[in-house]
């Protein structure tokens, strides 16, 4: 059975079709408005390409390709989603092979792709085509009704009794301290230490800050920093999901090396979750990159695994990709 492809067009009909396919992936419903916003943020340099996948003229899925960055090397990410009834039917290898060749024609050094860890057919196709496993991510979710307020309050109090202050972005803003700058610098140090070969995020600090603090997702009462006197020793972030009322997403929690294993990360997360609950958030999602201590911390706070994603890379010049 031969597949064909047609470009995605920004029409109402194509957005409706895209919403149907994306919603079938199990990540929650995607509204047309949400997808329009997502599609609008791409730049020409990012080489954003999206196509519908057709079988005998019928749409059975959609693919997406985009350039990650061109600082150290040129990486193109290749992703695709098939409707449930067309999964595990042997289409994965052909789709991915075509996307890999497309990346090659655009001069990419590497191509990246992902799979749900339970999709053994896709993983087999990915590895058959010479992709190398790089890392894995666990997506978890916490129903805040299950958050034990006495436990999280005690964890915060224990750390504060040891001289560490836990303060929100809202509190810091009242005394002229920019939480976003603290978190931005902390994330840059994390990326330099843990992922030195990854491209830097798009945009300047000022541009990124402007987007963050003026976004409907911004919840300053639930973004926290930890201080040892005047020194920031850790941060954590949490944002609302604009198109899913009552839902939020917590990002990376980072504690500086000399202050780790002292309960600070737990206290930051606990303070953030407690503030989110008080602000009316019902559930919080998160993702962890195979980081065992943080996975354990999240489980202690009540997060439950939803799914796991495995990430692969393939060098297009024939050189081997080093596993991380």
Secondary structure as GFF3:
##gff-version 3
##sequence-region A 1 324
A	DSSP	beta_strand	3	7	.	.	.	ID=ss1
A	DSSP	alpha_helix	12	23	.	.	.	ID=ss2
A	DSSP	alpha_helix	32	40	.	.	.	ID=ss3
A	DSSP	three_ten_helix	44	46	.	.	.	ID=ss4
A	DSSP	beta_strand	49	55	.	.	.	ID=ss5
A	DSSP	beta_strand	58	69	.	.	.	ID=ss6
A	DSSP	beta_strand	75	82	.	.	.	ID=ss7
A	DSSP	three_ten_helix	84	86	.	.	.	ID=ss8
A	DSSP	alpha_helix	92	105	.	.	.	ID=ss9
A	DSSP	beta_strand	110	116	.	.	.	ID=ss10
A	DSSP	alpha_helix	120	128	.	.	.	ID=ss11
A	DSSP	beta_strand	132	143	.	.	.	ID=ss12
A	DSSP	three_ten_helix	144	146	.	.	.	ID=ss13
A	DSSP	alpha_helix	149	161	.	.	.	ID=ss14
A	DSSP	beta_strand	164	168	.	.	.	ID=ss15
A	DSSP	alpha_helix	169	174	.	.	.	ID=ss16
A	DSSP	alpha_helix	179	194	.	.	.	ID=ss17
A	DSSP	alpha_helix	205	213	.	.	.	ID=ss18
A	DSSP	three_ten_helix	220	222	.	.	.	ID=ss19
A	DSSP	beta_strand	224	228	.	.	.	ID=ss20
A	DSSP	beta_strand	231	236	.	.	.	ID=ss21
A	DSSP	beta_strand	238	240	.	.	.	ID=ss22
A	DSSP	beta_strand	247	250	.	.	.	ID=ss23
A	DSSP	beta_strand	254	255	.	.	.	ID=ss24
A	DSSP	three_ten_helix	257	259	.	.	.	ID=ss25
A	DSSP	alpha_helix	264	278	.	.	.	ID=ss26
A	DSSP	beta_strand	283	288	.	.	.	ID=ss27
A	DSSP	alpha_helix	292	300	.	.	.	ID=ss28
A	DSSP	beta_strand	304	315	.	.	.	ID=ss29
###
